[in-house]
Amino acid sequence: MRSIPQTLHTLYRHAVPHLSREELEDLALAPDFAKVLAYRARDVLNSIGTLVINDDEDNGSFRSQEDVPSLLQMAADTFDTISALIELGAFAEARLSKAAEAGEVTK
């Protein structure tokens, strides 16, 4: 597995046959968590941008070669997680719809 979305997809694929309706409903809420995470990431990145803009040239954060790549990799991982949560919610919602159409009653 090379990414957060792939990891969550693998876990979901193996778990879905064993999930109750209530558990699927909980997973269908994953996009709500993604939205909260996106807002938090926006706020953090905006605050960091403000700090960098206000730093003087000789002192401050994000001046070394290691600082910026680490921050950007963390941001990329955050956005991977957000997309994975949205996808997870869509998978769960589709499974619930399919079960409802089939008249299935899950645990």
PEVENFEN-V660865 format. One record per helix or strand. SS is the DSSP state (H for helix, E for strand). FROM is the first residue (numbers start at 0). TO is the last residue. If there is no record, write none. Layout:
ss->SS from->FROM to->TO
ss->SS from->FROM to->TO
This chain:
ss->H from->3 to->17
ss->H from->20 to->26
ss->H from->29 to->53
ss->H from->64 to->101
